[in-house]
Amino acid sequence: MIDFLHGVLSWALPFVLLITPVFFFQGTADDVTPTALVKGYFRKIRSPHKELVLLRGGHLAVMAFPQRFLGELRRRVRGLAPS
């Protein structure tokens, strides 16, 4: 198994600078993209607004719980969109 946490992030810049808002919707039981990896990358992001949203479920949590995902999008993202 590839150790993505050390294999990928070890060569990454100390931080990633973005000018847009960033939202990660992460399944808490995701075996493909482990939450620890996502949290590590998330900490490296510098953005005017960033949020890590943990959803119950695995890699396809947004598909397994579409109503919850839609609710989170509306609550978190919609308010940042220009009118």
C-alpha positions in Angstrom: 0.0 0.0 0.0 1.3 3.5 -0.9 1.7 5.8 2.1 0.1 8.8 0.6 0.4 10.9 3.8 4.2 10.7 3.6 4.7 9.9 -0.1 2.6 12.7 -1.5 2.7 15.4 1.1 6.4 15.1 1.8 7.2 16.8 -1.5 4.4 19.4 -1.3 5.0 23.0 -0.6 4.8 24.2 3.0 1.4 25.6 2.0 -0.9 26.1 -0.9 -2.2 29.6 -1.6 -5.6 30.0 -3.2 -7.7 33.1 -3.8 -11.0 31.3 -3.8 -13.0 29.7 -1.0 -12.2 26.0 -0.5 -14.6 23.4 0.8 -13.7 19.7 1.4 -16.6 17.3 2.0 -15.0 14.2 3.5 -16.5 10.9 4.4 -15.4 9.9 7.9 -14.9 6.2 6.9 -13.2 6.9 3.6 -10.6 4.2 2.9 -9.6 5.6 -0.4 -8.8 9.2 0.8 -8.2 8.8 4.6 -9.4 11.6 6.8 -5.9 12.0 8.2 -4.5 12.7 4.7 -7.3 15.2 4.0 -6.8 17.0 7.3 -3.0 17.3 6.7 -3.5 18.8 3.2 -6.3 21.0 4.5 -4.0 22.5 7.1 -1.6 23.5 4.3 -4.2 25.5 2.4 -4.2 29.3 2.8 -7.5 30.7 1.5 -9.8 33.6 2.4 -12.3 31.0 3.5 -11.9 27.3 4.0 -14.0 24.6 5.6 -13.5 20.9 6.1 -16.9 19.2 6.4 -17.0 15.7 7.8 -19.8 13.5 6.5 -20.8 10.1 7.9 -19.9 7.5 5.3 -17.1 6.4 3.0 -15.5 7.6 -0.2 -18.9 8.3 -1.8 -20.5 9.9 1.2 -21.9 12.8 -0.9 -23.7 10.2 -3.1 -24.8 8.0 -0.2 -26.3 11.0 1.7 -27.3 13.4 -1.1 -29.8 15.4 1.1 -27.2 16.0 3.8 -24.7 17.0 1.2 -27.1 19.4 -0.4 -28.0 20.9 2.9 -24.3 21.4 3.7 -23.8 23.1 0.4 -26.7 25.4 0.9 -25.7 26.3 4.4 -21.9 26.7 3.8 -21.3 27.6 0.2 -24.4 29.5 -1.0 -23.8 32.4 1.4 -20.4 33.0 -0.3 -21.7 33.1 -3.8 -22.2 36.5 -5.3 -25.9 37.5 -5.7 
